[in-house]
Amino acid sequence: MIREKYNQKTVFSCEVFPPKRNDDIYEIYKTLDEIKLLKPDFISVTYGAGGSNSKKTATIAAYIQNICEVEALAHMTAVGMTEESLNSLLFELRKKGIYNVLALRGDKPKTMSDEEFDNRKFRYAKDLIPQIKNSGEMFIAGACYPEVHPESATQEDDIKFLKEKVDLGLDCLITQMFFDNSVFYTFMEKIRGAGITIPVHAGIMPITAANQLGTSVKLSGSSVPNELSSIIAKYGHNADDMKKAGIEYAVNQINDLKKNGVDGVHVYTMNKADTTMAIYEGTFA
């Protein structure tokens, strides 16, 4: 389990996502075959809203756990989940040797009506935690926002809700992407002051193309500091230069985080093995 990885070091992990097309699944296997050479402490696999990718998530997580021999962290979302489907998924994961999960709320699927959404069994990620714990021994991770959840009125409210989630039995937290380390340090001071003591993994997304500052960044609520904006303005028109500059920015972020004692670094790979490997070489090698 992931909890065995904490040994007075900065834990290194990364995230991949299932391909939309079934016949592209071998591409993610190729990516994982390259990433596994870095010997990350764990690799997480995302989960489609309402379970649209749940089977792919379990299959890819099994490949990570059993073929790559790296700890797999399977995402699961509360939206669209029932007690039966949650138990079924947990059973399937255990059968595949996976004992690490990331509990998330998830976004409303396009196919779900407003009535179905309003009457869902599990309203928030925290509602999944008791049933996961009751199912047997599992390592449970949760998500957090260094820059206020988009639906929270204030950061104080956000941290209060986060503390409730942690107290239900989370083992670690993984942050949403951020691009300014000072934001993360301030967030850490506040949550530690609120009594949240579990390990926190800093979520880092390398911006290797100008168009990445689109939907994913806007949805995350992450602010873009002037330094990164300037890099995009300078190199955004040149794909190779932008990629190099984006990797360098992420490397500098991570090295500063390590110097300041971060528990873990979680790289949002966008399924790019070469970018992940370059970042690792500049930070953990």
Order of alpha helices (4+ residues) and beta strands (2+ residues): beta-alpha-beta-alpha-beta-alpha-beta-alpha-alpha-beta-alpha-beta-alpha-beta-alpha-alpha-alpha-beta-alpha
